[in-house]
Amino acid sequence: MAKVTTEMLSWRVVLVQLGVFILVMGHVVSFVRQRDHWPFSSYPMYSQVELDTNITRYRVYGVQASTGTEFDLMTEPAYITPFDMTRLNSGLRYMESRDPDKLGDALDSLLSIYERRRLDGEHSGPPLNGMRIYSVEWEVQPTAGNTNQPIRQELVHEFTRDISTVERNSP
């Protein structure tokens, strides 16, 4: 059996103390600078209690070329691919806060992606000639049974293309 020496133990003690010191100082620096540096983060997303019983999100609606009626594109993931609901909502909110004039360009691009994917047979959605962004608010319910019944819906931005462009590109 190996003989345990005090020299070996003191080396390990110093190593453990150094590790603890680095860990504690990492937390102190992150706290003082109020910055999140993993693994020293305070995880702010989970550090607050949400008391508001309503939730507001941006939703993108497509305007059908043939009827002019609108429908929520975010109910079918294939309609907004390569985006998902969360990233699209966050991106549109960020864009509106930085440069609201670019929302029309964003909707134009999203409409182009939608139509290209429709023509390629990647989804079965109807031809669109426009898109609208709404700020939609719901009362939070435990079962989310009211997803189709918002308490408020406000138009944020609208983009419309010339109908002849859509008809030329339809199969």
C-alpha positions in Angstrom: 0.0 0.0 0.0 1.3 3.5 -0.8 2.4 5.6 2.0 0.5 8.9 2.4 2.9 11.7 3.1 2.1 15.1 4.5 3.7 16.7 1.4 1.2 15.0 -0.9 -1.7 16.1 1.3 -0.6 19.7 1.5 -0.3 19.8 -2.3 -3.9 18.6 -2.7 -5.1 21.0 -0.1 -3.5 23.9 -1.9 -5.0 22.7 -5.2 -8.6 22.5 -3.7 -8.2 25.9 -2.0 -7.1 27.4 -5.3 -10.1 25.9 -7.1 -12.5 27.2 -4.5 -10.9 30.6 -4.6 -11.3 30.8 -8.4 -14.9 29.7 -8.2 -15.7 32.3 -5.5 -13.9 35.1 -7.3 -15.7 34.3 -10.5 -19.0 34.8 -8.8 -17.8 38.0 -7.1 -16.6 39.5 -10.4 -19.8 38.6 -12.2 -21.9 40.0 -9.3 -19.9 43.3 -9.1 -19.9 43.8 -12.9 -23.5 42.7 -13.1 -22.6 40.5 -16.1 -23.4 36.9 -16.7 -20.4 34.7 -17.3 -21.3 31.0 -17.2 -21.0 29.2 -14.8 -21.1 32.2 -12.6 -24.5 33.4 -13.9 -27.4 34.3 -11.7 -29.7 33.1 -14.4 -31.9 36.2 -14.6 -34.5 34.6 -16.7 -35.5 32.4 -13.8 -34.7 34.9 -11.0 -38.0 36.9 -11.2 -41.5 36.0 -10.3 -43.9 36.9 -13.1 -47.0 38.5 -11.6 -48.7 39.7 -14.8 -51.5 37.3 -15.9 -51.3 38.4 -19.5 -48.7 37.6 -22.2 -48.1 39.6 -25.3 -46.4 38.3 -28.5 -45.9 39.3 -32.1 -47.8 37.1 -34.5 -47.4 37.1 -38.3 -50.5 36.7 -40.4 -50.6 36.0 -44.1 -53.1 37.8 -46.4 -54.5 35.4 -49.0 -54.1 36.6 -52.6 -57.5 35.3 -53.8 -59.8 36.5 -50.9 -57.8 39.0 -48.9 -58.6 37.1 -45.7 -55.9 36.6 -43.2 -54.7 33.6 -41.2 -52.1 33.1 -38.5 -48.9 31.8 -40.1 -47.4 30.9 -36.8 -49.9 28.0 -36.2 -48.1 25.9 -38.8 -44.3 25.6 -38.4 -43.9 24.8 -42.2 -45.2 28.3 -43.1 -42.5 30.2 -41.2 -39.6 27.8 -41.7 -36.6 28.4 -41.4 -37.7 30.4 -38.3 -39.7 29.2 -35.3 -42.3 31.1 -33.3 -39.9 32.2 -30.5 -37.1 33.4 -32.8 -39.4 35.1 -35.2 -41.2 36.9 -32.3 -37.9 38.0 -30.8 -36.4 39.1 -34.1 -39.4 41.2 -35.0 -39.5 42.8 -31.6 -35.8 43.6 -31.8 -36.1 45.0 -35.3 -39.0 47.2 -34.3 -37.1 48.6 -31.3 -34.0 49.3 -33.4 -35.4 50.3 -36.8 -39.1 50.0 -37.3 -38.8 51.0 -41.0 -37.1 47.6 -41.7 -40.2 45.6 -40.7 -41.5 46.0 -44.3 -38.2 44.5 -45.6 -38.5 41.7 -43.1 -42.1 40.9 -44.1 -41.1 41.1 -47.8 -38.3 38.5 -47.2 -40.6 36.3 -45.1 -43.2 36.4 -47.9 -40.6 35.5 -50.5 -39.5 32.5 -48.4 -43.1 31.4 -47.8 -44.0 31.7 -51.6 -40.8 29.9 -52.7 -41.4 27.0 -50.3 -45.1 26.9 -51.4 -44.1 26.7 -55.0 -41.5 24.0 -54.2 -44.3 21.9 -52.5 -42.8 22.2 -49.0 -46.1 23.3 -47.6 -49.7 23.5 -48.8 -50.5 27.0 -47.7 -52.5 29.3 -50.1 -50.8 32.0 -52.2 -50.3 35.2 -50.3 -49.9 38.8 -51.4 -49.2 40.3 -48.1 -48.3 39.8 -44.4 -49.2 41.6 -41.2 -47.6 41.7 -37.8 -49.9 42.0 -34.9 -49.2 42.5 -31.2 -51.5 39.9 -29.6 -52.2 39.7 -25.9 -53.7 36.7 -24.1 -54.7 36.1 -20.5 -52.6 33.2 -19.3 -54.6 30.1 -18.5 -53.2 26.9 -17.0 -54.5 24.8 -19.8 -53.8 27.3 -22.6 -57.3 26.7 -23.8 -57.7 30.3 -25.1 -54.9 30.3 -27.7 -57.4 31.2 -30.4 -59.1 33.9 -28.3 -56.7 36.8 -27.6 -58.0 39.7 -25.4 -56.3 42.3 -27.6 -54.9 42.4 -31.1 -53.2 45.5 -32.5 -51.7 45.9 -36.0 -48.0 46.8 -35.8 -47.0 46.6 -39.5 -48.4 45.5 -42.9 -46.7 44.6 -46.2 -48.6 44.0 -49.4 -47.3 43.0 -52.8 -48.9 43.8 -56.2 -51.4 41.0 -56.9 -50.1 40.5 -60.5 -46.7 39.4 -59.1 -48.4 36.7 -57.0 -50.5 35.4 -59.8 -47.5 35.1 -62.1 -45.7 33.0 -59.6 -48.6 30.7 -58.8 -48.7 27.2 -60.4 
